[in-house]
């Protein structure tokens, strides 16, 4: 296993997983765009692509963008978790935001910013529940394409 910044981000996430959350890091050396982490939390499964950055734009491959967009479009729960190495801020973006992250970076993409993992996981729980609601459900309050900005 590599010991770079993304491996360190995985260790941080792994050590701070909420109770009843099980996560596995996928070591995919063959490409294809499958995200780095698969998790299940209280019966809701989701994927996360982990990225770190020094500037504004995370490095996303066309395969990562396409996989995440396709999965999200079909009602899946998947996210980009980006850690800024200079500020230590954590950013969470829903799966369809890959093109925006690639083109405009974290500052130009609709997502959420966190100072700590506890706050991030609370927002992630809400996002996963929204996505897992059946389309057209009165309880959903928003569509599966919701950005999770609290509106």
KAKA-V372302 format. One record per backbone hydrogen bond with DSSP energy under -0.5 kcal/mol. CO is the residue of the C=O (numbers start at 1). NH is the residue of the N-H. If there is no record, write none. Layout:
# KAKA-V372302
co=CO nh=NH
co=CO nh=NH
This chain:
# KAKA-V372302
co=4 nh=8
co=5 nh=9
co=6 nh=10
co=7 nh=11
co=8 nh=12
co=9 nh=13
co=10 nh=14
co=11 nh=15
co=12 nh=16
co=13 nh=16
co=14 nh=17
co=18 nh=21
co=20 nh=42
co=22 nh=40
co=24 nh=38
co=25 nh=27
co=26 nh=28
co=27 nh=29
co=28 nh=31
co=36 nh=26
co=37 nh=48
co=38 nh=24
co=39 nh=46
co=40 nh=22
co=41 nh=44
co=43 nh=45
co=44 nh=41
co=46 nh=39
co=47 nh=79
co=48 nh=37
co=48 nh=50
co=49 nh=81
co=51 nh=83
co=53 nh=85
co=56 nh=58
co=56 nh=106
co=58 nh=60
co=61 nh=65
co=62 nh=66
co=63 nh=67
co=64 nh=68
co=65 nh=69
co=66 nh=70
co=67 nh=71
co=68 nh=72
co=69 nh=73
co=70 nh=74
co=71 nh=74
co=71 nh=76
co=72 nh=75
co=76 nh=78
co=77 nh=47
co=78 nh=95
co=79 nh=49
co=79 nh=81
co=80 nh=82
co=80 nh=93
co=81 nh=51
co=82 nh=84
co=82 nh=91
co=83 nh=53
co=83 nh=85
co=84 nh=88
co=89 nh=84
co=90 nh=114
co=91 nh=82
co=92 nh=112
co=93 nh=80
co=94 nh=97
co=95 nh=98
co=97 nh=101
co=98 nh=102
co=99 nh=103
co=100 nh=104
co=100 nh=105
co=101 nh=105
co=104 nh=108
co=105 nh=108
co=106 nh=109
co=109 nh=111
co=112 nh=92
co=114 nh=90
co=116 nh=120
co=117 nh=121
co=118 nh=122
co=119 nh=123
co=120 nh=124
co=121 nh=125
co=122 nh=126
co=123 nh=127
co=124 nh=128
co=125 nh=129
co=126 nh=130
co=127 nh=131
co=128 nh=132
co=129 nh=133
co=130 nh=133
co=134 nh=137
co=137 nh=140
co=137 nh=141
co=143 nh=146
